[in-house]
């Protein structure tokens, strides 16, 4: 069927991971986990390796099974909140331009962090915060479950097939793919398994992300 002249196509939506995708927080995360590990007399490098692959409660179960996980989590949250106040970090090149060019209501943040920390970091780096933020407190199942991205789509009123996910990590990529969305990877030297397209940096992806959002490309 040929579309009627001038009739707009379906609206497109862009769903962004935060840490490692829009905000460069690798050193911050490493420092937070190092400080946490030292409090418990653990090997910081081993703890960080586990933390990169799992959610905090799963990390505690692996690296500190003899500790109260609630106390472990409280200590981690204390360190992360302090990092938001005093840590040194910045937005990736292209993030401000990209987010500023997207239409309100056409994009969201999907993060394994907490919204108050995201807002704190975005305020310090000058990035705009969208109407929809799906954080760790909003879902019972985190990435790589499809739930976080599906919830973001639902809150935007979007069909998953009209959504583009921008991610840097394997668990986030799997989450977006399981949600039935298009997934592009950024900020990594090599493509994460499963991504539909790969960009070495966020800056390299800006033009194509905006083209997707406008409906100019699939």
Secondary structure as the mmCIF struct_conf table of DSSP 4:
data_model
#
loop_
_struct_conf.conf_type_id
_struct_conf.id
_struct_conf.beg_label_comp_id
_struct_conf.beg_label_asym_id
_struct_conf.beg_label_seq_id
_struct_conf.end_label_comp_id
_struct_conf.end_label_asym_id
_struct_conf.end_label_seq_id
HELX_LH_PP_P HELX_LH_PP_P1 UNK A 2 UNK A 4
TURN_TY1_P TURN_TY1_P1 UNK A 5 UNK A 6
STRN STRN1 UNK A 13 UNK A 16
STRN STRN2 UNK A 19 UNK A 19
TURN_TY1_P TURN_TY1_P2 UNK A 20 UNK A 22
STRN STRN3 UNK A 23 UNK A 24
HELX_RH_AL_P HELX_RH_AL_P1 UNK A 26 UNK A 39
TURN_TY1_P TURN_TY1_P3 UNK A 40 UNK A 41
HELX_RH_AL_P HELX_RH_AL_P2 UNK A 44 UNK A 53
BEND BEND1 UNK A 54 UNK A 54
HELX_RH_AL_P HELX_RH_AL_P3 UNK A 56 UNK A 63
TURN_TY1_P TURN_TY1_P4 UNK A 65 UNK A 66
BEND BEND2 UNK A 67 UNK A 67
HELX_RH_AL_P HELX_RH_AL_P4 UNK A 69 UNK A 86
STRN STRN4 UNK A 90 UNK A 91
HELX_LH_PP_P HELX_LH_PP_P2 UNK A 92 UNK A 92
TURN_TY1_P TURN_TY1_P5 UNK A 93 UNK A 94
HELX_RH_AL_P HELX_RH_AL_P5 UNK A 95 UNK A 101
BEND BEND3 UNK A 102 UNK A 102
HELX_LH_PP_P HELX_LH_PP_P3 UNK A 103 UNK A 103
TURN_TY1_P TURN_TY1_P6 UNK A 104 UNK A 105
BEND BEND4 UNK A 106 UNK A 106
STRN STRN5 UNK A 107 UNK A 110
BEND BEND5 UNK A 112 UNK A 113
HELX_RH_AL_P HELX_RH_AL_P6 UNK A 115 UNK A 125
TURN_TY1_P TURN_TY1_P7 UNK A 126 UNK A 126
BEND BEND6 UNK A 131 UNK A 131
STRN STRN6 UNK A 132 UNK A 134
HELX_RH_3T_P HELX_RH_3T_P1 UNK A 136 UNK A 138
BEND BEND7 UNK A 140 UNK A 141
TURN_TY1_P TURN_TY1_P8 UNK A 143 UNK A 144
BEND BEND8 UNK A 145 UNK A 146
HELX_RH_AL_P HELX_RH_AL_P7 UNK A 147 UNK A 156
TURN_TY1_P TURN_TY1_P9 UNK A 157 UNK A 157
HELX_RH_3T_P HELX_RH_3T_P2 UNK A 160 UNK A 162
STRN STRN7 UNK A 163 UNK A 167
BEND BEND9 UNK A 168 UNK A 169
HELX_RH_AL_P HELX_RH_AL_P8 UNK A 170 UNK A 178
TURN_TY1_P TURN_TY1_P10 UNK A 179 UNK A 180
STRN STRN8 UNK A 182 UNK A 185
BEND BEND10 UNK A 187 UNK A 190
HELX_LH_PP_P HELX_LH_PP_P4 UNK A 191 UNK A 192
TURN_TY1_P TURN_TY1_P11 UNK A 193 UNK A 194
BEND BEND11 UNK A 196 UNK A 196
STRN STRN9 UNK A 197 UNK A 198
BEND BEND12 UNK A 200 UNK A 201
HELX_RH_AL_P HELX_RH_AL_P9 UNK A 202 UNK A 214
TURN_TY1_P TURN_TY1_P12 UNK A 215 UNK A 215
BEND BEND13 UNK A 216 UNK A 216
#
